[in-house]
Amino acid sequence: MDDYMVIAVIRHGVTEENELVKYTGWTDTSLSRNGIDILHCRKHLFHQYERIFSSDLNRCLETARFLFSESPVVSSSLLREIHFGVWEGLTYEDLKEDRVYQKWLADPTICPPNGEGMNQFRLRVDAAWDQIIEEIDEHRGNRYAVITHGGVIRHLLSLLSPADMKRAFWEWEIHHGNGYELAWKTEEDWRKNVCTSLRAVPLMEKADG
C-alpha cells in the first residue's frame, strides 16, 4: 500500500456480557470462549500494524494480544466506552420500566445516573485521539491500530471519515472483532486531518501472493 498513514479502529472481541446484552461501559470484562475462538479463526485476515493503541480494559487488551501479538501495545483509560453508571451490568429487560432509562433511549444525550454524558464522552475521546497523534508523530511510523469500543469507534468515524462517507454517530454499525482502516494518502492530508479513504477490516479474503 502506498498510503502515507493508515490507522485501523477495531472493536474488541465478544464477552459473555455482550452475549447476554448487558451494558458494560467501564465494567472490566474479559473475552468469552466464543469470542476468543472467533478471533483465532480470523486472525490471518488482519493486516499487521507497527503499534497498537488500546483501551485499558481487559477485553480490548486481550483482543490486541490475540490479533497482534508481535506489536507493542499502548493502553489508555481515555479509550474506554461511555460509562453507563448505575446501569452497568444490567440489560434492557432490567431497565425497561425505569423512567430515566426510557428518556435516555429517546435522547442519548441525557446522562445515565452516576455515569457519563455524551458531551463528556466525546471530549474524552477527542483527548485520546490527540494523544494518539502525538505518539504517532514521535514514533514516525505509518501503520497503527486502535483497539477500543463501539461508541468510541462511532465517534471517531463520525469525525474522521471522508466527506462522501459521512454518517451520524448511530448510523455506524461495528461488529465485535471488526472495524475500519482510515487512510491518508499524503503527508499534507495527514497534517490537515483530511482522511482520503475508509475500508472495512478484517479483509474477508486474503491473497496468497
Wavefront OBJ file of the C-alpha trace (Angstrom):
o trace
v 0.000 0.000 0.000
v 1.270 3.474 -0.799
v -0.794 5.474 1.714
v 1.158 7.942 3.846
v -0.720 6.906 7.016
v -3.097 4.076 7.939
v -4.924 3.787 11.275
v -7.339 0.925 11.928
v -10.098 1.283 14.531
v -11.191 -2.179 15.689
v -13.854 -3.210 18.187
v -12.849 -5.728 20.863
v -13.975 -9.360 20.665
v -17.146 -10.742 22.220
v -17.539 -11.108 26.003
v -20.053 -13.158 27.994
v -21.711 -9.888 28.991
v -22.062 -8.944 25.307
v -23.696 -12.308 24.680
v -26.168 -11.509 27.482
v -26.708 -7.983 26.061
v -25.604 -6.220 29.246
v -24.428 -2.617 29.485
v -20.703 -2.861 30.249
v -19.112 0.513 29.546
v -16.433 0.645 32.250
v -17.053 -2.833 33.685
v -13.772 -4.722 33.225
v -14.943 -7.860 31.449
v -12.886 -10.469 29.558
v -13.416 -12.189 26.227
v -15.708 -15.208 26.218
v -14.593 -18.605 24.947
v -16.622 -17.943 21.816
v -15.046 -14.514 21.435
v -11.548 -15.996 21.655
v -12.356 -18.731 19.137
v -13.676 -16.182 16.627
v -10.541 -14.033 16.924
v -8.276 -17.051 16.477
v -10.145 -18.112 13.337
v -9.971 -14.644 11.789
v -6.508 -13.509 12.867
v -4.977 -14.292 9.462
v -7.424 -11.898 7.798
v -5.989 -8.812 9.526
v -3.103 -6.691 8.350
v -0.324 -6.230 10.880
v 0.438 -2.872 12.492
v 3.550 -1.288 13.951
v 1.942 -0.264 17.217
v -1.412 -0.811 18.902
v -3.312 1.776 20.934
v -5.873 0.175 23.245
v -8.467 0.879 25.876
v -7.063 -0.197 29.234
v -9.954 -2.633 29.827
v -9.255 -6.376 29.621
v -11.488 -7.142 26.660
v -9.519 -4.704 24.494
v -6.079 -5.684 25.780
v -6.915 -9.360 25.240
v -8.096 -8.615 21.697
v -4.849 -6.766 20.986
v -2.786 -9.723 22.241
v -4.765 -12.292 20.229
v -4.701 -10.361 16.957
v -1.371 -8.536 17.109
v 0.907 -10.438 19.469
v 4.092 -9.080 17.869
v 3.141 -5.393 18.146
v 3.742 -3.189 21.223
v 0.555 -2.013 22.951
v -0.039 1.439 24.462
v -3.137 1.478 26.701
v -5.231 4.414 27.884
v -8.354 4.843 30.000
v -9.347 7.674 27.638
v -10.247 4.995 25.058
v -12.897 3.371 27.287
v -16.543 3.043 26.274
v -19.053 5.543 27.665
v -19.687 4.998 31.390
v -23.251 3.753 31.987
v -23.203 4.496 35.732
v -25.770 2.541 37.772
v -26.882 0.754 34.592
v -23.564 -1.100 34.290
v -24.149 -4.864 34.205
v -27.891 -4.509 33.552
v -29.958 -5.350 30.471
v -32.849 -3.710 28.663
v -35.224 -6.094 30.453
v -33.796 -4.978 33.815
v -34.227 -1.305 32.962
v -37.256 -1.013 30.690
v -39.546 0.288 33.484
v -37.001 2.908 34.624
v -38.218 6.389 33.616
v -34.730 7.882 33.291
v -33.692 4.950 31.128
v -36.755 5.432 28.909
v -35.833 9.102 28.482
v -32.234 8.151 27.679
v -33.359 5.738 24.951
v -35.251 8.609 23.327
v -32.427 11.110 23.906
v -28.944 9.554 24.442
v -27.506 12.975 25.335
v -29.100 12.508 28.777
v -26.525 11.400 31.336
v -27.086 7.971 32.938
v -27.281 8.201 36.770
v -23.700 8.356 38.118
v -22.494 7.838 34.546
v -21.079 9.888 31.716
v -22.929 12.280 29.441
v -22.431 12.181 25.675
v -20.643 15.544 25.565
v -18.239 14.444 28.305
v -17.649 11.185 26.443
v -16.906 12.938 23.150
v -14.434 15.341 24.767
v -12.634 12.375 26.367
v -12.357 10.508 23.059
v -11.119 13.685 21.344
v -8.390 13.914 24.005
v -7.495 10.250 23.373
v -7.175 10.919 19.635
v -4.915 13.929 20.295
v -2.662 11.700 22.421
v -2.546 9.072 19.667
v -1.490 11.714 17.118
v 1.299 12.874 19.441
v 2.548 9.295 19.870
v 2.451 8.685 16.119
v 4.413 11.855 15.388
v 7.034 10.697 17.901
v 7.169 7.144 16.570
v 7.294 8.178 12.886
v 5.692 5.000 11.533
v 2.740 4.746 9.193
v 0.586 1.726 10.200
v -1.280 1.687 13.518
v -4.374 0.137 15.084
v -6.708 1.289 17.858
v -8.491 -1.495 19.785
v -11.443 0.021 21.567
v -15.249 0.011 21.986
v -18.241 0.541 19.720
v -19.094 4.033 20.962
v -15.506 5.256 20.660
v -15.265 3.961 17.085
v -18.597 5.540 16.126
v -17.409 8.919 17.399
v -14.060 8.688 15.594
v -15.680 7.629 12.321
v -18.245 10.429 12.590
v -15.349 12.899 12.847
v -12.716 11.415 10.556
v -14.407 9.540 7.712
v -14.109 11.003 4.186
v -16.740 13.557 3.217
v -18.506 11.209 0.800
v -18.843 8.517 3.503
v -20.023 10.654 6.436
v -22.692 9.181 8.708
v -24.248 10.169 12.018
v -22.993 8.534 15.234
v -25.745 5.888 15.491
v -25.629 5.024 11.781
v -22.236 3.312 12.085
v -22.521 -0.434 12.671
v -19.377 -2.051 14.059
v -19.467 -5.728 14.984
v -17.180 -7.228 17.611
v -13.756 -8.079 16.207
v -14.359 -5.831 13.170
v -13.593 -2.263 12.269
v -12.263 0.095 9.623
v -8.948 1.303 8.282
v -8.715 5.061 7.874
v -6.078 6.112 5.330
v -4.404 9.406 4.453
v -2.829 9.499 1.003
v -0.199 12.189 1.582
v 1.545 13.908 4.473
v -0.395 17.066 3.647
v -3.688 15.174 4.014
v -2.494 13.821 7.364
v -1.429 17.229 8.679
v -4.768 18.722 7.633
v -6.623 15.712 9.099
v -8.262 15.029 5.724
v -8.902 11.278 5.595
v -8.884 10.098 1.980
v -10.253 6.547 2.222
v -12.075 4.172 4.529
v -12.143 0.382 4.217
v -13.577 -2.397 6.351
v -11.279 -4.747 8.295
v -10.594 -7.585 8.519
v -10.294 -8.449 4.849
v -12.751 -11.215 4.125
v -10.314 -12.820 1.704
v -6.531 -12.859 1.825
v -4.471 -13.399 -1.288
v -1.646 -15.963 -1.240
v 0.901 -13.837 -3.049
l 1 2 3 4 5 6 7 8 9 10 11 12 13 14 15 16 17 18 19 20 21 22 23 24 25 26 27 28 29 30 31 32 33 34 35 36 37 38 39 40 41 42 43 44 45 46 47 48 49 50 51 52 53 54 55 56 57 58 59 60 61 62 63 64 65 66 67 68 69 70 71 72 73 74 75 76 77 78 79 80 81 82 83 84 85 86 87 88 89 90 91 92 93 94 95 96 97 98 99 100 101 102 103 104 105 106 107 108 109 110 111 112 113 114 115 116 117 118 119 120 121 122 123 124 125 126 127 128 129 130 131 132 133 134 135 136 137 138 139 140 141 142 143 144 145 146 147 148 149 150 151 152 153 154 155 156 157 158 159 160 161 162 163 164 165 166 167 168 169 170 171 172 173 174 175 176 177 178 179 180 181 182 183 184 185 186 187 188 189 190 191 192 193 194 195 196 197 198 199 200 201 202 203 204 205 206 207 208 209
